[in-house]
Amino acid sequence: MQEVNLTSVYLCCKYALPHMLEQGRGSIINTASFVAVMGAATSQISYSASKGGVRR
């Protein structure tokens, strides 16, 4: 869960950034989840933590 949700966001940003710099514009919007702030009603500790990492 951690690797998928955090590493994928990092790699997408890492590889998109050079293209944006080359074009001189662009934006990156990372979408997390409400559980990043509130936590989940069920036991989804790893998911909640990874979405909190995306939010930061």
CHARMM-style PDB file with segment names, atoms N, HN, CA, C and O in Angstrom:
ATOM      1  N   MET     1       0.830  -1.179   0.000  1.00  0.00      PROA
ATOM      2  CA  MET     1       0.000   0.000   0.000  1.00  0.00      PROA
ATOM      3  C   MET     1       0.880   1.250   0.000  1.00  0.00      PROA
ATOM      4  O   MET     1       0.672   2.160  -0.803  1.00  0.00      PROA
ATOM      5  N   GLN     2       1.852   1.294   0.891  1.00  0.00      PROA
ATOM      6  HN  GLN     2       2.022   0.555   1.544  1.00  0.00      PROA
ATOM      7  CA  GLN     2       2.723   2.473   0.973  1.00  0.00      PROA
ATOM      8  C   GLN     2       3.474   2.680  -0.340  1.00  0.00      PROA
ATOM      9  O   GLN     2       3.540   3.793  -0.861  1.00  0.00      PROA
ATOM     10  N   GLU     3       4.034   1.600  -0.863  1.00  0.00      PROA
ATOM     11  HN  GLU     3       3.981   0.695  -0.440  1.00  0.00      PROA
ATOM     12  CA  GLU     3       4.828   1.728  -2.085  1.00  0.00      PROA
ATOM     13  C   GLU     3       3.970   2.193  -3.260  1.00  0.00      PROA
ATOM     14  O   GLU     3       4.373   3.073  -4.020  1.00  0.00      PROA
ATOM     15  N   VAL     4       2.817   1.614  -3.400  1.00  0.00      PROA
ATOM     16  HN  VAL     4       2.489   0.899  -2.782  1.00  0.00      PROA
ATOM     17  CA  VAL     4       1.935   1.992  -4.522  1.00  0.00      PROA
ATOM     18  C   VAL     4       1.489   3.437  -4.397  1.00  0.00      PROA
ATOM     19  O   VAL     4       1.604   4.204  -5.352  1.00  0.00      PROA
ATOM     20  N   ASN     5       0.983   3.818  -3.238  1.00  0.00      PROA
ATOM     21  HN  ASN     5       0.890   3.195  -2.462  1.00  0.00      PROA
ATOM     22  CA  ASN     5       0.391   5.149  -3.086  1.00  0.00      PROA
ATOM     23  C   ASN     5       1.408   6.271  -2.974  1.00  0.00      PROA
ATOM     24  O   ASN     5       1.116   7.398  -3.376  1.00  0.00      PROA
ATOM     25  N   LEU     6       2.581   6.004  -2.445  1.00  0.00      PROA
ATOM     26  HN  LEU     6       2.818   5.089  -2.118  1.00  0.00      PROA
ATOM     27  CA  LEU     6       3.579   7.073  -2.304  1.00  0.00      PROA
ATOM     28  C   LEU     6       4.593   7.075  -3.439  1.00  0.00      PROA
ATOM     29  O   LEU     6       4.895   8.130  -3.997  1.00  0.00      PROA
ATOM     30  N   THR     7       5.115   5.920  -3.781  1.00  0.00      PROA
ATOM     31  HN  THR     7       4.869   5.063  -3.327  1.00  0.00      PROA
ATOM     32  CA  THR     7       6.121   5.850  -4.844  1.00  0.00      PROA
ATOM     33  C   THR     7       5.538   6.247  -6.187  1.00  0.00      PROA
ATOM     34  O   THR     7       6.210   6.912  -6.975  1.00  0.00      PROA
ATOM     35  N   SER     8       4.313   5.858  -6.465  1.00  0.00      PROA
ATOM     36  HN  SER     8       3.767   5.318  -5.825  1.00  0.00      PROA
ATOM     37  CA  SER     8       3.716   6.205  -7.750  1.00  0.00      PROA
ATOM     38  C   SER     8       3.539   7.715  -7.904  1.00  0.00      PROA
ATOM     39  O   SER     8       3.758   8.260  -8.986  1.00  0.00      PROA
ATOM     40  N   VAL     9       3.148   8.383  -6.834  1.00  0.00      PROA
ATOM     41  HN  VAL     9       2.970   7.941  -5.955  1.00  0.00      PROA
ATOM     42  CA  VAL     9       3.005   9.841  -6.878  1.00  0.00      PROA
ATOM     43  C   VAL     9       4.367  10.488  -7.119  1.00  0.00      PROA
ATOM     44  O   VAL     9       4.493  11.397  -7.939  1.00  0.00      PROA
ATOM     45  N   TYR    10       5.380  10.016  -6.400  1.00  0.00      PROA
ATOM     46  HN  TYR    10       5.277   9.277  -5.733  1.00  0.00      PROA
ATOM     47  CA  TYR    10       6.731  10.554  -6.553  1.00  0.00      PROA
ATOM     48  C   TYR    10       7.232  10.368  -7.983  1.00  0.00      PROA
ATOM     49  O   TYR    10       7.735  11.312  -8.592  1.00  0.00      PROA
ATOM     50  N   LEU    11       7.095   9.152  -8.521  1.00  0.00      PROA
ATOM     51  HN  LEU    11       6.687   8.385  -8.026  1.00  0.00      PROA
ATOM     52  CA  LEU    11       7.615   8.885  -9.861  1.00  0.00      PROA
ATOM     53  C   LEU    11       6.878   9.673 -10.935  1.00  0.00      PROA
ATOM     54  O   LEU    11       7.497  10.153 -11.885  1.00  0.00      PROA
ATOM     55  N   CYS    12       5.586   9.807 -10.796  1.00  0.00      PROA
ATOM     56  HN  CYS    12       5.084   9.417 -10.024  1.00  0.00      PROA
ATOM     57  CA  CYS    12       4.835  10.609 -11.775  1.00  0.00      PROA
ATOM     58  C   CYS    12       5.309  12.058 -11.779  1.00  0.00      PROA
ATOM     59  O   CYS    12       5.474  12.659 -12.840  1.00  0.00      PROA
ATOM     60  N   CYS    13       5.525  12.611 -10.606  1.00  0.00      PROA
ATOM     61  HN  CYS    13       5.390  12.122  -9.744  1.00  0.00      PROA
ATOM     62  CA  CYS    13       6.032  13.983 -10.516  1.00  0.00      PROA
ATOM     63  C   CYS    13       7.442  14.083 -11.082  1.00  0.00      PROA
ATOM     64  O   CYS    13       7.763  15.016 -11.818  1.00  0.00      PROA
ATOM     65  N   LYS    14       8.271  13.122 -10.735  1.00  0.00      PROA
ATOM     66  HN  LYS    14       8.010  12.364 -10.137  1.00  0.00      PROA
ATOM     67  CA  LYS    14       9.669  13.120 -11.178  1.00  0.00      PROA
ATOM     68  C   LYS    14       9.771  13.119 -12.702  1.00  0.00      PROA
ATOM     69  O   LYS    14      10.588  13.842 -13.271  1.00  0.00      PROA
ATOM     70  N   TYR    15       8.950  12.314 -13.359  1.00  0.00      PROA
ATOM     71  HN  TYR    15       8.286  11.726 -12.897  1.00  0.00      PROA
ATOM     72  CA  TYR    15       9.053  12.204 -14.810  1.00  0.00      PROA
ATOM     73  C   TYR    15       8.222  13.242 -15.562  1.00  0.00      PROA
ATOM     74  O   TYR    15       8.475  13.488 -16.741  1.00  0.00      PROA
ATOM     75  N   ALA    16       7.258  13.843 -14.920  1.00  0.00      PROA
ATOM     76  HN  ALA    16       7.053  13.644 -13.962  1.00  0.00      PROA
ATOM     77  CA  ALA    16       6.482  14.901 -15.566  1.00  0.00      PROA
ATOM     78  C   ALA    16       7.214  16.238 -15.521  1.00  0.00      PROA
ATOM     79  O   ALA    16       7.094  17.048 -16.439  1.00  0.00      PROA
ATOM     80  N   LEU    17       7.966  16.463 -14.458  1.00  0.00      PROA
ATOM     81  HN  LEU    17       8.064  15.805 -13.711  1.00  0.00      PROA
ATOM     82  CA  LEU    17       8.626  17.749 -14.249  1.00  0.00      PROA
ATOM     83  C   LEU    17       9.543  18.177 -15.398  1.00  0.00      PROA
ATOM     84  O   LEU    17       9.460  19.334 -15.811  1.00  0.00      PROA
ATOM     85  N   PRO    18      10.408  17.320 -15.936  1.00  0.00      PROA
ATOM     86  CA  PRO    18      11.254  17.764 -17.050  1.00  0.00      PROA
ATOM     87  C   PRO    18      10.454  18.257 -18.256  1.00  0.00      PROA
ATOM     88  O   PRO    18      10.851  19.222 -18.909  1.00  0.00      PROA
ATOM     89  N   HSD    19       9.340  17.608 -18.553  1.00  0.00      PROA
ATOM     90  HN  HSD    19       9.017  16.824 -18.023  1.00  0.00      PROA
ATOM     91  CA  HSD    19       8.504  18.041 -19.676  1.00  0.00      PROA
ATOM     92  C   HSD    19       7.867  19.398 -19.405  1.00  0.00      PROA
ATOM     93  O   HSD    19       7.738  20.234 -20.300  1.00  0.00      PROA
ATOM     94  N   MET    20       7.475  19.595 -18.161  1.00  0.00      PROA
ATOM     95  HN  MET    20       7.580  18.916 -17.435  1.00  0.00      PROA
ATOM     96  CA  MET    20       6.889  20.888 -17.799  1.00  0.00      PROA
ATOM     97  C   MET    20       7.934  21.989 -17.860  1.00  0.00      PROA
ATOM     98  O   MET    20       7.642  23.093 -18.319  1.00  0.00      PROA
ATOM     99  N   LEU    21       9.137  21.707 -17.408  1.00  0.00      PROA
ATOM    100  HN  LEU    21       9.374  20.810 -17.035  1.00  0.00      PROA
ATOM    101  CA  LEU    21      10.206  22.705 -17.473  1.00  0.00      PROA
ATOM    102  C   LEU    21      10.546  23.035 -18.917  1.00  0.00      PROA
ATOM    103  O   LEU    21      10.801  24.192 -19.251  1.00  0.00      PROA
ATOM    104  N   GLU    22      10.551  22.019 -19.772  1.00  0.00      PROA
ATOM    105  HN  GLU    22      10.344  21.079 -19.501  1.00  0.00      PROA
ATOM    106  CA  GLU    22      10.841  22.223 -21.191  1.00  0.00      PROA
ATOM    107  C   GLU    22       9.788  23.116 -21.845  1.00  0.00      PROA
ATOM    108  O   GLU    22      10.117  23.953 -22.687  1.00  0.00      PROA
ATOM    109  N   GLN    23       8.543  22.942 -21.465  1.00  0.00      PROA
ATOM    110  HN  GLN    23       8.277  22.263 -20.782  1.00  0.00      PROA
ATOM    111  CA  GLN    23       7.452  23.746 -22.012  1.00  0.00      PROA
ATOM    112  C   GLN    23       7.347  25.114 -21.343  1.00  0.00      PROA
ATOM    113  O   GLN    23       6.722  26.029 -21.878  1.00  0.00      PROA
ATOM    114  N   GLY    24       7.959  25.243 -20.177  1.00  0.00      PROA
ATOM    115  HN  GLY    24       8.467  24.500 -19.742  1.00  0.00      PROA
ATOM    116  CA  GLY    24       7.899  26.501 -19.458  1.00  0.00      PROA
ATOM    117  C   GLY    24       6.595  26.710 -18.701  1.00  0.00      PROA
ATOM    118  O   GLY    24       6.297  27.821 -18.263  1.00  0.00      PROA
ATOM    119  N   ARG    25       5.826  25.649 -18.547  1.00  0.00      PROA
ATOM    120  HN  ARG    25       6.069  24.746 -18.902  1.00  0.00      PROA
ATOM    121  CA  ARG    25       4.569  25.763 -17.813  1.00  0.00      PROA
ATOM    122  C   ARG    25       4.057  24.373 -17.447  1.00  0.00      PROA
ATOM    123  O   ARG    25       4.581  23.350 -17.887  1.00  0.00      PROA
ATOM    124  N   GLY    26       3.031  24.382 -16.638  1.00  0.00      PROA
ATOM    125  HN  GLY    26       2.606  25.213 -16.280  1.00  0.00      PROA
ATOM    126  CA  GLY    26       2.384  23.140 -16.242  1.00  0.00      PROA
ATOM    127  C   GLY    26       2.056  23.154 -14.764  1.00  0.00      PROA
ATOM    128  O   GLY    26       2.479  24.047 -14.030  1.00  0.00      PROA
ATOM    129  N   SER    27       1.318  22.181 -14.344  1.00  0.00      PROA
ATOM    130  HN  SER    27       0.974  21.456 -14.941  1.00  0.00      PROA
ATOM    131  CA  SER    27       1.002  22.055 -12.931  1.00  0.00      PROA
ATOM    132  C   SER    27       0.784  20.582 -12.598  1.00  0.00      PROA
ATOM    133  O   SER    27       0.384  19.783 -13.445  1.00  0.00      PROA
ATOM    134  N   ILE    28       1.052  20.262 -11.375  1.00  0.00      PROA
ATOM    135  HN  ILE    28       1.377  20.911 -10.688  1.00  0.00      PROA
ATOM    136  CA  ILE    28       0.858  18.910 -10.879  1.00  0.00      PROA
ATOM    137  C   ILE    28      -0.145  18.990  -9.730  1.00  0.00      PROA
ATOM    138  O   ILE    28       0.044  19.746  -8.777  1.00  0.00      PROA
ATOM    139  N   ILE    29      -1.184  18.221  -9.833  1.00  0.00      PROA
ATOM    140  HN  ILE    29      -1.338  17.607 -10.607  1.00  0.00      PROA
ATOM    141  CA  ILE    29      -2.191  18.168  -8.774  1.00  0.00      PROA
ATOM    142  C   ILE    29      -2.261  16.730  -8.289  1.00  0.00      PROA
ATOM    143  O   ILE    29      -2.687  15.835  -9.019  1.00  0.00      PROA
ATOM    144  N   ASN    30      -1.840  16.519  -7.051  1.00  0.00      PROA
ATOM    145  HN  ASN    30      -1.494  17.246  -6.458  1.00  0.00      PROA
ATOM    146  CA  ASN    30      -1.909  15.195  -6.448  1.00  0.00      PROA
ATOM    147  C   ASN    30      -3.184  15.098  -5.623  1.00  0.00      PROA
ATOM    148  O   ASN    30      -3.444  15.939  -4.762  1.00  0.00      PROA
ATOM    149  N   THR    31      -3.957  14.088  -5.888  1.00  0.00      PROA
ATOM    150  HN  THR    31      -3.746  13.406  -6.587  1.00  0.00      PROA
ATOM    151  CA  THR    31      -5.220  13.888  -5.189  1.00  0.00      PROA
ATOM    152  C   THR    31      -5.057  12.813  -4.135  1.00  0.00      PROA
ATOM    153  O   THR    31      -4.611  11.706  -4.438  1.00  0.00      PROA
ATOM    154  N   ALA    32      -5.408  13.123  -2.917  1.00  0.00      PROA
ATOM    155  HN  ALA    32      -5.771  14.022  -2.671  1.00  0.00      PROA
ATOM    156  CA  ALA    32      -5.338  12.150  -1.837  1.00  0.00      PROA
ATOM    157  C   ALA    32      -6.758  11.665  -1.540  1.00  0.00      PROA
ATOM    158  O   ALA    32      -7.482  11.297  -2.466  1.00  0.00      PROA
ATOM    159  N   SER    33      -7.154  11.657  -0.319  1.00  0.00      PROA
ATOM    160  HN  SER    33      -6.566  11.955   0.433  1.00  0.00      PROA
ATOM    161  CA  SER    33      -8.467  11.181   0.098  1.00  0.00      PROA
ATOM    162  C   SER    33      -8.833  11.876   1.399  1.00  0.00      PROA
ATOM    163  O   SER    33      -7.962  12.379   2.108  1.00  0.00      PROA
ATOM    164  N   PHE    34     -10.115  11.902   1.707  1.00  0.00      PROA
ATOM    165  HN  PHE    34     -10.823  11.493   1.131  1.00  0.00      PROA
ATOM    166  CA  PHE    34     -10.523  12.522   2.969  1.00  0.00      PROA
ATOM    167  C   PHE    34      -9.947  11.776   4.170  1.00  0.00      PROA
ATOM    168  O   PHE    34      -9.821  12.346   5.254  1.00  0.00      PROA
ATOM    169  N   VAL    35      -9.598  10.507   3.982  1.00  0.00      PROA
ATOM    170  HN  VAL    35      -9.700  10.044   3.102  1.00  0.00      PROA
ATOM    171  CA  VAL    35      -9.015   9.757   5.104  1.00  0.00      PROA
ATOM    172  C   VAL    35      -7.618  10.269   5.462  1.00  0.00      PROA
ATOM    173  O   VAL    35      -7.097   9.949   6.530  1.00  0.00      PROA
ATOM    174  N   ALA    36      -7.017  11.053   4.585  1.00  0.00      PROA
ATOM    175  HN  ALA    36      -7.440  11.313   3.717  1.00  0.00      PROA
ATOM    176  CA  ALA    36      -5.718  11.654   4.897  1.00  0.00      PROA
ATOM    177  C   ALA    36      -5.830  12.603   6.086  1.00  0.00      PROA
ATOM    178  O   ALA    36      -4.854  12.831   6.801  1.00  0.00      PROA
ATOM    179  N   VAL    37      -7.012  13.148   6.291  1.00  0.00      PROA
ATOM    180  HN  VAL    37      -7.805  12.962   5.710  1.00  0.00      PROA
ATOM    181  CA  VAL    37      -7.252  14.094   7.379  1.00  0.00      PROA
ATOM    182  C   VAL    37      -8.047  13.451   8.510  1.00  0.00      PROA
ATOM    183  O   VAL    37      -7.708  13.602   9.684  1.00  0.00      PROA
ATOM    184  N   MET    38      -9.092  12.740   8.151  1.00  0.00      PROA
ATOM    185  HN  MET    38      -9.368  12.617   7.197  1.00  0.00      PROA
ATOM    186  CA  MET    38     -10.033  12.228   9.143  1.00  0.00      PROA
ATOM    187  C   MET    38      -9.745  10.806   9.611  1.00  0.00      PROA
ATOM    188  O   MET    38     -10.184  10.410  10.691  1.00  0.00      PROA
ATOM    189  N   GLY    39      -9.017  10.041   8.815  1.00  0.00      PROA
ATOM    190  HN  GLY    39      -8.661  10.363   7.938  1.00  0.00      PROA
ATOM    191  CA  GLY    39      -8.853   8.628   9.122  1.00  0.00      PROA
ATOM    192  C   GLY    39     -10.055   7.856   8.606  1.00  0.00      PROA
ATOM    193  O   GLY    39     -11.064   8.448   8.223  1.00  0.00      PROA
ATOM    194  N   ALA    40      -9.946   6.551   8.599  1.00  0.00      PROA
ATOM    195  HN  ALA    40      -9.126   6.070   8.911  1.00  0.00      PROA
ATOM    196  CA  ALA    40     -11.012   5.705   8.067  1.00  0.00      PROA
ATOM    197  C   ALA    40     -11.870   5.141   9.192  1.00  0.00      PROA
ATOM    198  O   ALA    40     -11.408   4.973  10.321  1.00  0.00      PROA
ATOM    199  N   ALA    41     -13.118   4.853   8.868  1.00  0.00      PROA
ATOM    200  HN  ALA    41     -13.493   4.989   7.951  1.00  0.00      PROA
ATOM    201  CA  ALA    41     -14.035   4.274   9.857  1.00  0.00      PROA
ATOM    202  C   ALA    41     -13.658   2.821  10.147  1.00  0.00      PROA
ATOM    203  O   ALA    41     -13.864   2.329  11.257  1.00  0.00      PROA
ATOM    204  N   THR    42     -13.113   2.148   9.156  1.00  0.00      PROA
ATOM    205  HN  THR    42     -12.946   2.547   8.255  1.00  0.00      PROA
ATOM    206  CA  THR    42     -12.658   0.773   9.344  1.00  0.00      PROA
ATOM    207  C   THR    42     -11.143   0.768   9.450  1.00  0.00      PROA
ATOM    208  O   THR    42     -10.501   1.796   9.233  1.00  0.00      PROA
ATOM    209  N   SER    43     -10.584  -0.347   9.772  1.00  0.00      PROA
ATOM    210  HN  SER    43     -11.105  -1.182   9.948  1.00  0.00      PROA
ATOM    211  CA  SER    43      -9.135  -0.439   9.967  1.00  0.00      PROA
ATOM    212  C   SER    43      -8.396  -0.417   8.630  1.00  0.00      PROA
ATOM    213  O   SER    43      -8.191  -1.460   8.008  1.00  0.00      PROA
ATOM    214  N   GLN    44      -8.008   0.750   8.205  1.00  0.00      PROA
ATOM    215  HN  GLN    44      -8.175   1.597   8.710  1.00  0.00      PROA
ATOM    216  CA  GLN    44      -7.247   0.945   6.966  1.00  0.00      PROA
ATOM    217  C   GLN    44      -6.038   1.812   7.271  1.00  0.00      PROA
ATOM    218  O   GLN    44      -5.812   2.830   6.617  1.00  0.00      PROA
ATOM    219  N   ILE    45      -5.271   1.409   8.256  1.00  0.00      PROA
ATOM    220  HN  ILE    45      -5.454   0.582   8.788  1.00  0.00      PROA
ATOM    221  CA  ILE    45      -4.168   2.229   8.752  1.00  0.00      PROA
ATOM    222  C   ILE    45      -3.151   2.542   7.659  1.00  0.00      PROA
ATOM    223  O   ILE    45      -2.738   3.692   7.510  1.00  0.00      PROA
ATOM    224  N   SER    46      -2.750   1.539   6.901  1.00  0.00      PROA
ATOM    225  HN  SER    46      -3.086   0.605   7.022  1.00  0.00      PROA
ATOM    226  CA  SER    46      -1.744   1.755   5.861  1.00  0.00      PROA
ATOM    227  C   SER    46      -2.256   2.694   4.770  1.00  0.00      PROA
ATOM    228  O   SER    46      -1.531   3.573   4.304  1.00  0.00      PROA
ATOM    229  N   TYR    47      -3.506   2.498   4.370  1.00  0.00      PROA
ATOM    230  HN  TYR    47      -4.095   1.784   4.748  1.00  0.00      PROA
ATOM    231  CA  TYR    47      -4.109   3.362   3.353  1.00  0.00      PROA
ATOM    232  C   TYR    47      -4.191   4.801   3.846  1.00  0.00      PROA
ATOM    233  O   TYR    47      -3.807   5.727   3.132  1.00  0.00      PROA
ATOM    234  N   SER    48      -4.682   4.988   5.048  1.00  0.00      PROA
ATOM    235  HN  SER    48      -4.993   4.235   5.629  1.00  0.00      PROA
ATOM    236  CA  SER    48      -4.819   6.333   5.626  1.00  0.00      PROA
ATOM    237  C   SER    48      -3.464   7.017   5.725  1.00  0.00      PROA
ATOM    238  O   SER    48      -3.335   8.195   5.394  1.00  0.00      PROA
ATOM    239  N   ALA    49      -2.457   6.284   6.179  1.00  0.00      PROA
ATOM    240  HN  ALA    49      -2.562   5.326   6.448  1.00  0.00      PROA
ATOM    241  CA  ALA    49      -1.113   6.856   6.316  1.00  0.00      PROA
ATOM    242  C   ALA    49      -0.528   7.240   4.964  1.00  0.00      PROA
ATOM    243  O   ALA    49       0.093   8.294   4.829  1.00  0.00      PROA
ATOM    244  N   SER    50      -0.726   6.385   3.962  1.00  0.00      PROA
ATOM    245  HN  SER    50      -1.231   5.529   4.071  1.00  0.00      PROA
ATOM    246  CA  SER    50      -0.169   6.691   2.641  1.00  0.00      PROA
ATOM    247  C   SER    50      -0.848   7.912   2.020  1.00  0.00      PROA
ATOM    248  O   SER    50      -0.189   8.717   1.362  1.00  0.00      PROA
ATOM    249  N   LYS    51      -2.137   8.054   2.220  1.00  0.00      PROA
ATOM    250  HN  LYS    51      -2.672   7.400   2.755  1.00  0.00      PROA
ATOM    251  CA  LYS    51      -2.844   9.218   1.693  1.00  0.00      PROA
ATOM    252  C   LYS    51      -2.441  10.486   2.454  1.00  0.00      PROA
ATOM    253  O   LYS    51      -2.409  11.574   1.880  1.00  0.00      PROA
ATOM    254  N   GLY    52      -2.138  10.341   3.727  1.00  0.00      PROA
ATOM    255  HN  GLY    52      -2.163   9.457   4.193  1.00  0.00      PROA
ATOM    256  CA  GLY    52      -1.597  11.465   4.486  1.00  0.00      PROA
ATOM    257  C   GLY    52      -0.254  11.903   3.930  1.00  0.00      PROA
ATOM    258  O   GLY    52       0.050  13.095   3.887  1.00  0.00      PROA
ATOM    259  N   GLY    53       0.553  10.930   3.502  1.00  0.00      PROA
ATOM    260  HN  GLY    53       0.306   9.962   3.536  1.00  0.00      PROA
ATOM    261  CA  GLY    53       1.842  11.244   2.865  1.00  0.00      PROA
ATOM    262  C   GLY    53       1.669  11.977   1.555  1.00  0.00      PROA
ATOM    263  O   GLY    53       2.444  12.882   1.244  1.00  0.00      PROA
ATOM    264  N   VAL    54       0.680  11.607   0.794  1.00  0.00      PROA
ATOM    265  HN  VAL    54       0.051  10.872   1.046  1.00  0.00      PROA
ATOM    266  CA  VAL    54       0.400  12.294  -0.480  1.00  0.00      PROA
ATOM    267  C   VAL    54      -0.052  13.716  -0.202  1.00  0.00      PROA
ATOM    268  O   VAL    54       0.316  14.643  -0.923  1.00  0.00      PROA
ATOM    269  N   ARG    55      -0.840  13.887   0.830  1.00  0.00      PROA
ATOM    270  HN  ARG    55      -1.139  13.134   1.416  1.00  0.00      PROA
ATOM    271  CA  ARG    55      -1.355  15.219   1.182  1.00  0.00      PROA
ATOM    272  C   ARG    55      -0.239  16.174   1.564  1.00  0.00      PROA
ATOM    273  O   ARG    55      -0.316  17.357   1.235  1.00  0.00      PROA
ATOM    274  N   ARG    56       0.788  15.704   2.242  1.00  0.00      PROA
ATOM    275  HN  ARG    56       0.850  14.743   2.510  1.00  0.00      PROA
ATOM    276  CA  ARG    56       1.887  16.550   2.705  1.00  0.00      PROA
ATOM    277  C   ARG    56       2.734  16.926   1.551  1.00  0.00      PROA
ATOM    278  OT1 ARG    56       3.722  17.641   1.718  1.00  0.00      PROA
TER     279      ARG     56
END
